[in-house]
């Protein structure tokens, strides 16, 4: 630990310290972009980088200045007068010297491809942290992959849960059981804290739906670690009693889902349990054949980094340490890269390729699950 702290102190005084621009901030203590900014301004990330700019077009617009959350945003940013606050990437200050610049992007999904290109072409960014899902279509993500390859841009996507301590422990336990005659059962669980009265706003905000906005995290885990891939899965089974398809605010979406599928024919199934209204938690359950299952939950002690904000929205608080760890890995990977060599990420880091695979899976599964739940003989929850 002493050696690592010494390493951070040396970086703090080094001209190699990275520049970071945060694109899309939103409401303090509720929005993902704001949490990224907050964490970047604190140790250990502040020892690796300097936040030089914030791009927040909404709260700088005429309508945005009057909107809910604007006053909190302005009050928070007033504490950091050295950070440029602008409404577009082209107005950010120029990059200083030879320092690398990293963009952390948390904008509406429909705007993400445009903002991604602007961060590269106008803001001189050589690395990007892009919040999930990254785009609304797989073809758009394909274009972004090609742009990143052409420009030599390192990209991590916001499936930070892939790097959480609970996932590392679950994988270690699974590997410990690898000599068993039958592979252990894997169950991915994920719940949010919404009340029924919140679902209309949730459905509107989370279009095109649960598989793209919430379950995408669980799909990313299954892609990275459990062999799930679009077009090759089979034997999808529904647990009707754990499924609810409903319409709120004129939008139809899943409230809860329970299903399993095999990554390939003959392989053990992966089980998914996802609920918008059962509390704020997520994790991995590993069930050996001949003994009780073990659950590994996000945020379960010991965590990598403690959340110092007791009033942080619960949907962010549950994964606080994973968000820090993801950005730390990105920043350190960029700092350790010399010359024109490509940035090397550790295993399991969610790349744009993982994000594209998740998006194709989300499209496939939304179509199949919706059709199955609308069948007359389905005994799903109805409301």
C-alpha positions, 0 to 999 in steps of 0.5 A: 500500500505504501508503494502504491501511495508513493506511486500516486504522489509521484503521478500527482506532481508529474506532467504525465497526469491525464486531462479529463473532460466530463461530457454530460453531468446531470443532477447532483447525487442522482445522475450517472454523469455527476457521480463520474465527475464527483469521483474524478475530483476525489482520490484515488482518481484525482491523483491520476488526472485533472478535470479540465472541462465539463460539457453540460448543454442542458443546464446551460440552455435557456430551458435548462436553467429553469429546470429541476436540478439546475440550481444544485448543478450550478451550486456544485460547479461553483466550488470548482472555478478552475473547471471550464463549463461549456455547452459543446466539446468544441468550446473546451480549452485546448489540450496542454502540451503532450498530456493525454486527454480522456473523455467521460461521456454520460449523455442520452443514448441517442446523442452518444455517437455524435458526442463520441465523435465530437470528443475525439475530433474537437476535444482531442481525446485519445481515450473515452469512457462511454456510458452504456449502452453507447448507442441505440443500434448495433450498426451505430456501435459498429461505426464507433468501433471503426472510428476508434480503430482508425484514430487509435482511441481506447474505449471502455464502456460503462458496464462497470459491474464487470469489474466489481469485487463481487464479480471477482469473488464469484468467478473465483468460487466458480473456478474453485468448483471447475473440477466438479462433474457438473458445472455450477448453476449461475444466476444473475440477479438485479433489482432497482428500487422503484415504486409503481408510481415511479414506473411511468417516468422510468419507462419514459426515461429508459427507452427502448426498454429494460433489456437495453437500460437495466438488464444490459448490465447482466448481459454484459457479465454473461458475455464477458465471463459466461460465454453468451453471444448473440445468435448462438443461445438456445433453450430459453425458458421463462418463469412465468410467475416472475415476469411482468409486462406492463404499460405505464405512461403509454410505454410498454416494458418489462417490470420484472423478468425471470428466465434462463437460456443456454449459451450454446446447445449442451451447456449449462443454462444461465439464469436471470432474475431482474426486477425494477421494484424489489429493492436496490441490489445486484449480484451473482449466485453460484450454486454447486450441484451438491451443496447450497448456493453462495451469493456475491452481491455488489456493494457487499463488504469489503468494498474497494472504495467506500461511498462517502455520500449517505444521500446518493441515489440508491441506484448509484450507491449500490455500485459506487466502488465499481464505478471508481475501479473502472475509471481507475483501470482506464486512467492507469492503462492510458498512463502506462501506455508509451508512444503509439502503442495501443492501450492494453486493458486487463481481462474483463474490461467492457469494450465497445465490442462487448457493448455491441454484443450486448445491444444485439442480445438486448434486441433479440431477447426483447423480441422473443420475451415480449412475444412469449409473455403476450401468449394467451397461455402465459401465466405471467403477473398481470396488473 
